[in-house]
Amino acid sequence: MDWGNAIVKEIKKDKNGNVTELIGVLHLEGLFKTTKLKLTWLPDTNELVPLTLVEFGYLITKKKLEKMKRILFQWRTRIQRKRLGVLGIQI
């Protein structure tokens, strides 16, 4: 975790556009905090677990809370949700 950064020189994809390989070089002087794009990867093993990530927009958009019934109605009708299927490891 304390190895600096890696600079990606080439991205290889299969016929469906899925990334299959990254070719790069280790940049030991790189700082994690100043790196704009970050990448995390997991090994291709049978131990990966399918997960669903759910990202919500702003739950409350009012500065002053009004009656709870009205807030719940607005929350149910205007909430933005994004779902993304991913793989993870069980710890």
matplotlib code that plots the C-alpha trace (Angstrom):
import matplotlib.pyplot as plt

x = [0.0, 3.0, 4.5, 3.6, 1.6, 1.5, 1.3, -0.9, 0.7, -1.7, -5.2, -6.1, -9.8, -11.6, -14.1, -16.9, -15.0, -14.1, -10.7, -8.6, -5.1, -3.4, 0.3, 2.1, 5.1, 5.6, 6.1, 7.5, 7.7, 3.9, 1.7, -1.7, -3.4, -2.4, -3.4, -6.5, -7.7, -7.5, -8.0, -8.6, -8.6, -9.3, -7.8, -9.8, -10.7, -13.7, -13.9, -15.4, -18.9, -21.5, -22.6, -25.0, -23.9, -26.7, -26.0, -28.6, -29.0, -29.7, -32.2, -33.3, -33.2, -35.0, -33.2, -36.1, -38.1, -41.8, -44.4, -43.0, -45.8, -45.0, -41.2, -41.8, -43.9, -41.3, -38.5, -40.4, -41.2, -38.0, -35.1, -32.4, -31.0, -28.3, -27.5, -24.3, -23.4, -19.9, -17.7, -16.0, -14.2, -15.6, -13.7]
y = [0.0, 2.3, 1.7, 5.0, 4.8, 2.8, 4.6, 2.7, 2.7, 0.4, -1.0, -4.3, -5.2, -8.3, -8.2, -7.2, -4.2, -5.7, -4.8, -7.9, -6.5, -3.3, -2.7, -0.1, 0.9, 1.4, 5.0, 4.9, 8.7, 9.1, 10.4, 8.7, 12.0, 13.9, 11.1, 12.0, 8.5, 5.6, 1.9, -1.1, -4.7, -8.1, -11.5, -13.7, -16.5, -18.6, -16.7, -13.5, -12.7, -10.9, -7.6, -4.7, -1.2, 1.3, 5.1, 7.5, 11.2, 13.8, 12.4, 15.7, 18.8, 21.3, 23.6, 23.6, 20.4, 20.6, 18.1, 14.5, 13.2, 15.8, 15.0, 11.2, 11.8, 14.0, 11.5, 8.6, 10.4, 12.3, 10.1, 9.3, 5.7, 4.0, 0.3, -1.3, -5.0, -5.7, -8.5, -8.3, -10.4, -11.7, -10.7]
z = [0.0, 0.4, -3.0, -4.7, -8.0, -11.2, -14.5, -17.0, -20.5, -22.3, -21.8, -23.6, -24.1, -25.4, -28.3, -26.0, -24.7, -21.3, -19.9, -19.8, -19.1, -18.0, -18.9, -16.9, -14.8, -11.1, -10.1, -6.6, -6.2, -6.9, -4.1, -3.5, -2.5, -5.6, -8.0, -10.0, -11.1, -8.7, -9.5, -7.2, -8.3, -7.0, -8.0, -10.3, -7.8, -6.9, -3.6, -5.1, -3.9, -6.1, -4.5, -5.4, -4.7, -4.3, -4.5, -3.4, -4.3, -1.7, 0.8, 2.2, 0.1, 2.3, 4.8, 7.2, 7.9, 7.4, 8.4, 8.3, 6.0, 3.3, 3.6, 3.2, 0.1, -1.5, -0.6, -2.1, -5.4, -6.1, -4.8, -7.3, -7.1, -9.0, -8.7, -9.8, -9.7, -8.6, -7.1, -3.7, -1.2, 2.0, 5.1]

ax = plt.figure().add_subplot(projection="3d")
ax.plot(x, y, z, "-o")
ax.set_aspect("equal")
plt.show()
